Amino acid sequence: LRAAIALQSSDRIILCHSDSETALEVGRSLGITMFQGHYLDHLLLVTTDPQEMIRALGEAKSRHRAATRRASDQRKTAARD
């Protein structure tokens, strides 16, 4: 697993189902820097201001819409060429 992770850029690997501090420790020891899972959701919930969470979610949705729009535009351009 360590060798496979080393072949990728650390910004391309997400350890999902990170449901404990142990999962984060193991991931970090393997060079993983991004995680998702119920444990992290809980940490964010208890440490983040609700208004900040709403703002961050809105920004994430805006970035997603922009990326989706760009991908759609690129497909349309490629189809015309």
C-alpha positions in Angstrom: 0.0 0.0 0.0 2.8 2.4 0.9 4.5 1.8 -2.5 1.2 2.5 -4.4 0.6 5.7 -2.4 4.2 6.8 -3.1 3.5 6.6 -6.9 0.8 9.2 -6.6 0.8 12.9 -5.6 -0.5 13.2 -2.0 -3.2 15.6 -3.2 -4.8 12.7 -5.3 -5.4 10.2 -2.4 -8.3 10.4 0.0 -8.6 7.8 2.8 -12.3 7.3 3.0 -14.2 5.6 5.9 -11.8 7.3 8.4 -13.9 6.5 11.4 -11.4 6.8 14.2 -8.2 8.6 15.3 -6.4 5.4 14.5 -7.4 5.6 10.9 -6.0 9.2 10.7 -2.8 8.1 12.3 -2.4 5.1 9.9 -3.2 7.3 7.0 -0.7 10.0 8.0 2.0 7.3 8.5 1.4 6.3 4.9 1.8 9.9 3.7 -2.0 10.5 3.2 -3.1 14.0 3.9 -6.8 14.0 3.0 -9.4 12.0 4.8 -13.2 11.6 4.9 -15.5 9.7 7.2 -17.9 9.8 10.1 -15.1 10.6 12.6 -14.1 13.7 10.7 -17.7 14.7 10.1 -18.2 14.6 13.9 -15.0 16.6 14.6 -16.2 19.3 12.2 -19.6 19.3 13.7 -18.5 19.9 17.2 -15.7 22.3 16.4 -17.1 24.5 13.6 -19.5 27.4 13.9 -22.7 26.5 12.1 -22.7 29.8 10.1 -19.1 29.0 9.0 -20.2 25.5 7.8 -23.1 27.1 5.8 -20.6 29.5 4.2 -18.1 26.8 3.4 -20.8 24.6 1.9 -22.0 27.5 -0.3 -18.5 28.0 -1.6 -18.0 24.3 -2.3 -21.2 24.3 -4.3 -20.1 27.3 -6.3 -16.8 25.7 -7.1 -18.6 22.5 -8.1 -21.0 24.4 -10.4 -18.0 26.3 -12.0 -16.1 23.0 -12.6 -19.1 21.3 -14.0 -19.8 24.2 -16.3 -16.2 24.2 -17.6 -16.3 20.5 -18.2 -19.6 20.8 -20.1 -18.1 23.7 -22.2 -15.0 21.6 -23.0 -17.2 18.7 -24.2 -19.2 21.0 -26.4 -16.1 22.5 -27.9 -14.6 19.0 -28.5 -17.8 17.8 -30.2 -17.7 20.8 -32.6 -14.1 20.2 -33.6 
